[in-house]
Amino acid sequence: MKICMLTTVHPPFDSRIFHKESKSLAKAGHSVTIVAPSDSKSKKTVEGINIATVELPSSKVLHPLTMLRVFREGLKQDCDVYHCHEPGSLFVCSILKLIKRKKLVYDAHEHYSLLIANDPIFPEILRKAIFYYCEKGEKILSSLFPNSIVTVDDVLGEKFRRLSKNVWILNNFPKIDLFQNIVVDKDPDNKTLIYVGGLSKDRGTMVIIHAFEKVLEKIPDAKLLFVGSYYDENFKKEVVEYYRSKKLEKSIYFTGKVPHSKVADYMNEANVAISVLQPNGRYELGISVKFYEYMLAGLPIVINNFEYMAQLANEFKSGIPVNSSNIKEISDAIVWLFEHPSEARKMGESGRSAAINNFNWGIIEKKLLNMYEDFKI
């Protein structure tokens, strides 16, 4: 089967789109092409997957131009199925389906209406209206055009089951093979805290730094490692100015963006992980993929006390849920894990066992392939 993964927002080597779904489909013998925006227009083949990129405009305001460019490239594709990944590409692929009479999969792996409405480019006064029209548009398109709808959790699944009879829950679990070389027997004297993911205000970057400052008051030789890149240059400037003004350069390290295959190597350098997403109406509704990655890496986790994440942490005894805006509560949890290495190790082992048995991409891959088998093209 010929499959065109089409996105108007995600990069061509997105973790879910390229490293998970496309690789799984290609491994099963399908022909996969990814159409995505990038810094420049190009065509190449990477690990058996065709990549066709369109040039990304200089401003988010020009997103309609990105959609037009992606549409033109998508129109050129000789495929049996279009597999799209956000409302913008759903709109594009709905038109492509009408023109080319192909199958369509809508992969809704975010609460997109909230994500779009909260974008800083929109004035506060317009956000409710933007949310309403995005939600309405996504529901209308979802009820009319996709042959299958894919979501990443039961919350989104419930939303789309009201619109379609063919909804698949394909959780965004990590791939086990990326974590095969994890060091389970952590050095108890290592006092390194790690955060993996995008750096931004709503992902708690400054909150983590403030909490870590309190950790240093009790454990002066502790280290904090940020693995990931900034979403916003202004926020990056704010963070850099702050930790330099506080002379934290010898305690806090930033790797910048790293290859997907190298993330686990950095996790081996730490013995505690953290994710304290800030409440925004969207993060509270699901479980961060980083939580599963931390579990697979065998790390005890300081995690949000949002309902679903706290429930998972408590059920598998893999971490300590905290109020993500309470600096003292976060720092106390970090210190406790550093000072109780035996208990921390048990949490890490429990989380890793749960991830290997229940929360890995190998389980989801089978569902993905079954969905495509159902198309019977």
N, C-alpha and C positions, 0 to 999 in steps of 0.2 A: 504494500500500500504506500502511496506517496502522500506525505503529510507536510503541510506548511505551517510551522509555528510562527504566528504573526503577532507582533507587539508594537504599540506606539509609544511605550514608556520605558519598558525594561531594556537593559543592555543585552547585546547578543549572547554574552556568556553568563547570564543570570544563573544563579545556583539551581533554581527549580527548573527553569526552561531548558537550559543547555545540559547541566551536569546530571540532572535527574531524569526528566521526562524524555528529552531528545536522545540521550545516550541509551536509555532503556529501550526505546522504540527502535533505534538503529541496531542495537544488539540483537533484537528479535527479528531483524531482517527487513524492517521498513525503511523506505527512503525518506530522510528528514531534511527539510530546508528551514532555516530560521530567517525571518525577515524582521529586522529591528533597527532602531535609530542608533547612530554612533557618531563619533567625531568627524568621520569622513565616509564617503560612499565607497564600497568595495565589495568584491565577491571572492570567496575562498572556501576551501574545505578543511575542516579541523576535526580530527578523530572520526572521519567518515560522515560528518554532518556538514551540509552545505550552509554557508553563512552569506546572506545578502544584506548589506547595511545601506541605509540611506543617511544622508547628512542631517545631523541634528541642528536646528536653528539656534541662534545665540541667546534666545530668550524663551521662557515658558509661555509668554504671551503669544508666541508664534506656533503654538502646538497644532492648530489646524493645518499649518503647512507640513508639519511632520506627518499628520494623518493622511494628507494628500499624497505625499511621497511614498508612504508605506502602502497606500492603496494602489498606486501605479506599479510598484514592485510586486505586490501580491497578485495583481492582474496578470502579470507575466508568468506566474508559476503554473507549471503543469502538475496539479495535485488532485488527490481524491478527497482530502479533508483539510479544511482550515481550522487551526486550533489557536484561538485568540485568548488574550490574557488580561484585559482590562476593558472598561466601558468604551474607550476610544477605539480600540481594535475590534470590539464587538460591533460597533457601528460600521466600521470599515468592512468587516467580514460579512455582515448582514447584506450589504450591497453586493459584495463579491459572490455570495451564495446565490442571490437573485440573478446575477449576470451569468455565472458559470455553472449553476445547478450542482454545487458540490455539498458534501456534508459539512457540518459546523459544530465544533466543540467550544463552549465558553468556559474558560478556566478562571473562576472568581476566587483568587487566593488572598483577597483583602476585603475589608469593609470599605469599598471604594468611594461611596458617596461621602462618608465622613472624611476620608483621606483627601479627597478633592476639595471639599468645602473648607477644610482647615488649612489649605495651602496659603502661605504668607502673601502670595501675590494678590489675594482677594481681600478687600476691606471687610472688617468685622460686620458691618451693617448688611452685607450681601450674603453672608455665609448660610443663613437659614434658607434663603431662596435658592442658593446654589445646591445645597443639600437636597432640597425638595425636588428640583428639576432633574438632578443627577439620579436620584433614587427612582423617580418616576420613569425616566428614560431607560434606565437599566432594566427595570421590571418589564416594561413594554417590549423591548428588544428580546429579552430573555424568554418571554412567553411565546414569541412568534417565530424565532429563527433557529436557535440551536437544536441539533439532534440530541446532544448530551450536554449537561451542565456539570462541571467539576467544581467542588469546593474543598476547603482544607480542614473543616471542622463541622461539628453538628449544629453550631449556632447558624453558620451560613447555610448549611444543608437545609435546615428548617425553613429559612427564608425562601430558598429556591424551590423547595418541594411544593410550595403553594403555586408555583408558576410552571413547573414541568414534572412529568412523570418519570423522566430519565435523569436522575441526579446521582452523581457518584462522589463519595467522600474519599479524596486522595490526600491524606495528611502529608504535610511537608516535612516528613521525618528525614533525618540524616542518613547518609550511606555508610554502612559498616566498614567498607574497605578503606575509607579515609581515616579510620580510627584503629586500624589493626596494630599499629606500633605504639599504642598508648602505654605509658609507664603507670602501672597500677600501684606499685609499691612506692608511694611518694616519700620524699625526704622530710621527716618531721621538723627539721630545722629550717626548711625553706618556708619563708613567710612572703610568698608572692600571690597577689590577688590579680585575677585576669578578667577583663571585659572584652568580648568579641562582638563586633558589629559596627553599624554606622554610629558616628558621633554627632549628637545633636542635643538640644535642650530637652525635647520630649522623650529622648531615650535615656535621660538621667546622667549625662556626662558630668555636669557640674556638681550634681548631687553626690555622685561617686567620689569626686575629688574632695568635696567638703567632708564627707564621711571618713575618707582615708586620712585626712589631716588629723582627725581625732584618733584614728588607729595609731598613727605615728607617735602620739603622745604616750601611748602605752608600749608600743613595739617600734622603737626608732629605726630598726634595720629592715622593716617591712618594705616591700616593693609593690607597685601597681603598674600593670601592663595593659595598655589599650591597643587592641589589634583591630584596625579598621580605619576608614577614612571619614572625613567630615562631609556633611551634606551642604554646609553653608560656610563660605569663606569668612563672613563677618563673625559667625560664632567661633570659628577656629581662632580668629584674632583675639577674641575675648578670652578664650580658654588659655591660649599661649601666654598672653599678658598676665593672666592671673597666676598661673603656676610658676612663672618666672619671678613675679613680684614676691611670691612666697618662698622663693628659693627651693623649689621642689624638684629640680632637674635631676638630682641624684636618687630620687625616690619614685618618680613617675616617668614612665617611658611610653612613647608613641611609635608604633611601627609603620603607620600609614597603611595603605591598601596592600594586601598580600594575596598571592595566588590561592585559590580555593583549596588546592591540594596541600598547602603548607599550614593551614589553620591548626590542625591537630598537633603539629610540632611545637607551636607556641603554647598550646594547652599543656604540653608536657613540662613546660617551665614553671607552671603554677601548681598550687595545691588548694586554692579556693577560687571559685568563679562567682561572678555577680551579674545580675540583670535587674535594674530597678526602673522599668518604664514608668513614665509619669502619666497620671490619669488624663485621658483625652477623649473618652467616649468610645474609642476604638480598641485600644490595647486591652481594656477590661473584658472584652468579649471572646478572647481566645487564649492560646498558649503560644508563646514565642518559640520559633524554631531553635533559637539559641539554647533554650532550656533543654531540649532534647539532645543537642550537641554536647552541652556540658555533661549531661547524664552519660552519654556514650563515651565521653572522655574520662569518666570516673572521678569527676570533681564534685565535691560538696558545693551547694549553691546557695547564695543569698539571693532570694527571689521575691518578686512582688507578692503581696497578699491578696491580689485580685482572685476572685472566686476559683477560676479554673486552674490557675497555676498553683495556688495554695493547696487546692485539693489534690493535685498530682504530687506535689512535694510531700504532703503529709501521708498520702497513700503508700508511696514507695520509699518514704523516709530518706529522701535524696537531698533535702535542703532545709533552710530556715526561711519561712515566709516573713516579710517585714512590710511595714508601712513605707512606701517608696518615697514619701516626702519627709520622713522623720530621720534626720541625720544621726541622732544618737542611737536610735533603734538599729539602724543599718550598721553603724560602726561597732556597736556592741556585738552584733551577730558575727561580724568579720573577726573581731578579737577572740570571741569564744571559739570559733573554728580553728584559728591559729593556735590557741592555747590548749586545745583538746584534740591533738592530732589523731588519737586512736578513734574517737567518736567521728571525727571528720572523715577518716578513712572508711569507716563502716558506711557512712552516708554515700560516699563516692562509689563504693562497691555495690551498694544496693541500687543506686541509680543506673550504673552501667549494666548490671544484670537485667533490670527492667527494660532498658533501652534495647539491649541485644534481643530480648525475647518478645518485646511488644512494640517498640517505637523505632523501627528502622525502615529504610527505603525498600529493602528487599520484599517486605510484606506488601507495600503499596504498589511496587512494580507489577506484581501479578494482577492487581485490580486494574491498573492502567492498560495492560495488554488485553485483559478480558473485555474492557470497554471497547477497544478497537476491534476485537473479534466480533462483537455484537453488531458492528456496522455491516458485516457480510457483503463487502463490495466485491 
